[in-house]
Amino acid sequence: MQPPRILGILVFVAGIVLLIFGVAEMDSFSSQVSNFFTGSPTDRAVWLTIGGVVCIFAGGTSAMLLGRSVVR
């Protein structure tokens, strides 16, 4: 495997982990209390979820596009 593809896969996996942590944080007690009083979850939950989605997109894209070999 080529290094850019490996790096893309690692970023993709990190994004999945961040997304799992973000969803778990949205279900936490502090996030539910914040959601009750302010109408939105905690900033940490939002940023973990957004970071996970961005890493999944960036890692998947780089693994697919940068890992291709040019045939001549």
C-alpha positions as MATLAB code, in Angstrom:
seq = 'MQPPRILGILVFVAGIVLLIFGVAEMDSFSSQVSNFFTGSPTDRAVWLTIGGVVCIFAGGTSAMLLGRSVVR';
ca = [
       0.000    0.000    0.000;
       1.091    3.519   -0.676;
       1.714    5.937    2.224;
      -1.002    8.436    1.180;
      -3.589    5.658    1.134;
      -2.495    4.414    4.577;
      -2.672    7.953    5.961;
      -6.141    8.397    4.460;
      -7.338    5.164    6.041;
      -5.934    6.230    9.432;
      -7.718    9.599    9.206;
     -10.916    7.790    8.214;
     -10.680    5.475   11.237;
      -9.930    8.441   13.518;
     -13.058   10.111   12.131;
     -15.167    7.090   13.001;
     -13.781    7.128   16.541;
     -14.498   10.869   16.878;
     -18.015   10.383   15.589;
     -18.656    7.595   18.109;
     -17.358    9.810   20.923;
     -19.502   12.700   19.686;
     -22.678   10.633   19.646;
     -21.863    9.245   23.109;
     -21.227   12.785   24.366;
     -24.602   13.944   23.010;
     -26.252   11.234   25.126;
     -24.336   12.212   28.268;
     -26.015   13.757   31.290;
     -24.286   17.130   30.909;
     -25.318   17.388   27.282;
     -28.919   16.513   28.158;
     -28.953   19.195   30.881;
     -27.502   21.725   28.434;
     -30.055   20.695   25.825;
     -32.877   21.130   28.356;
     -31.870   24.662   29.347;
     -30.395   26.044   26.110;
     -31.972   23.903   23.416;
     -28.616   22.668   22.115;
     -26.096   20.031   23.220;
     -22.710   20.940   24.693;
     -20.010   22.452   22.506;
     -17.809   19.415   23.050;
     -20.468   17.085   21.646;
     -20.989   19.286   18.615;
     -17.275   19.647   17.866;
     -16.575   15.938   18.263;
     -19.390   15.119   15.854;
     -18.339   17.750   13.302;
     -14.690   16.692   13.573;
     -15.649   13.066   13.038;
     -17.657   13.824    9.919;
     -14.877   16.009    8.480;
     -12.218   13.355    9.175;
     -14.361   10.620    7.636;
     -14.868   12.690    4.492;
     -11.218   13.804    4.250;
      -9.782   10.381    5.018;
     -12.102    8.568    2.635;
     -11.434   11.036   -0.150;
      -7.670   10.946    0.280;
      -7.612    7.144    0.521;
      -9.549    6.839   -2.724;
      -7.937    9.621   -4.750;
      -4.339    9.803   -3.503;
      -3.909    6.051   -3.414;
      -4.547    5.558   -7.116;
      -1.587    4.716   -9.241;
      -1.161    6.341  -12.600;
      -0.913    3.809  -15.419;
       1.158    4.934  -18.386;
];
